[in-house]
Amino acid sequence: QFVSEEIPFFALALSGDVDLYGDYVNFQAEPKQYFLRMTAAGVCPSFLLMKEEPSSLAYTDSRDLFSCSYAEYKEEVVQYYQAFAALKQATGNASIVDYRQQAGVSVTVYANGCRVYVNTTDTEAVLENVTIAAQSYVVKEETA
């Protein structure tokens, strides 16, 4: 067996130096899982959106863009923006100095001491004495 766990290699290598953006959120089959994986890796979300209804693309080369109406995703874009703005405020421009994952629960440690705990499982988890609800995350900023 060559791979036992998936790790966010590019995010680990480039954190603190380059802002990374993920694939379009509105084309993900499991958006909640994708959100949590982006949170664990410190990767910013991106959306492909347009003002017109996707049906207007029916006879174009972009006809496969069936889920890109701004009106449909406006609230979700705001929610993602708020969540990732808060995460960015906590982590700042700090580099990722450690990342551990086991059985769907991970901790990402930043150089400024911030820790991001992510639980992608369907049950509550405890890691480093931090309780993380199912399908959720916890951000712990270093306190002086």
ChimeraX attribute file (.defattr): number of C-alpha atoms within 10 A of each C-alpha:
attribute: neighborCount
match mode: 1-to-1
recipient: residues
	/A:1	3
	/A:2	4
	/A:3	6
	/A:4	7
	/A:5	10
	/A:6	7
	/A:7	15
	/A:8	14
	/A:9	11
	/A:10	11
	/A:11	21
	/A:12	17
	/A:13	13
	/A:14	13
	/A:15	20
	/A:16	18
	/A:17	11
	/A:18	11
	/A:19	12
	/A:20	17
	/A:21	14
	/A:22	15
	/A:23	15
	/A:24	14
	/A:25	20
	/A:26	22
	/A:27	14
	/A:28	12
	/A:29	9
	/A:30	10
	/A:31	13
	/A:32	14
	/A:33	16
	/A:34	17
	/A:35	22
	/A:36	18
	/A:37	20
	/A:38	21
	/A:39	23
	/A:40	27
	/A:41	23
	/A:42	27
	/A:43	21
	/A:44	19
	/A:45	20
	/A:46	16
	/A:47	17
	/A:48	15
	/A:49	19
	/A:50	13
	/A:51	10
	/A:52	12
	/A:53	15
	/A:54	18
	/A:55	13
	/A:56	11
	/A:57	14
	/A:58	12
	/A:59	8
	/A:60	8
	/A:61	8
	/A:62	11
	/A:63	12
	/A:64	11
	/A:65	17
	/A:66	15
	/A:67	16
	/A:68	19
	/A:69	18
	/A:70	18
	/A:71	12
	/A:72	14
	/A:73	17
	/A:74	11
	/A:75	11
	/A:76	14
	/A:77	17
	/A:78	11
	/A:79	12
	/A:80	16
	/A:81	15
	/A:82	12
	/A:83	13
	/A:84	19
	/A:85	14
	/A:86	13
	/A:87	19
	/A:88	15
	/A:89	10
	/A:90	20
	/A:91	25
	/A:92	15
	/A:93	16
	/A:94	17
	/A:95	20
	/A:96	23
	/A:97	14
	/A:98	12
	/A:99	19
	/A:100	13
	/A:101	16
	/A:102	11
	/A:103	9
	/A:104	14
	/A:105	22
	/A:106	20
	/A:107	22
	/A:108	22
	/A:109	21
	/A:110	24
	/A:111	15
	/A:112	16
	/A:113	17
	/A:114	20
	/A:115	22
	/A:116	23
	/A:117	28
	/A:118	28
	/A:119	29
	/A:120	24
	/A:121	16
	/A:122	11
	/A:123	11
	/A:124	14
	/A:125	20
	/A:126	12
	/A:127	14
	/A:128	7
	/A:129	7
	/A:130	12
	/A:131	14
	/A:132	21
	/A:133	17
	/A:134	15
	/A:135	19
	/A:136	21
	/A:137	20
	/A:138	17
	/A:139	19
	/A:140	15
	/A:141	16
	/A:142	12
	/A:143	6
	/A:144	3
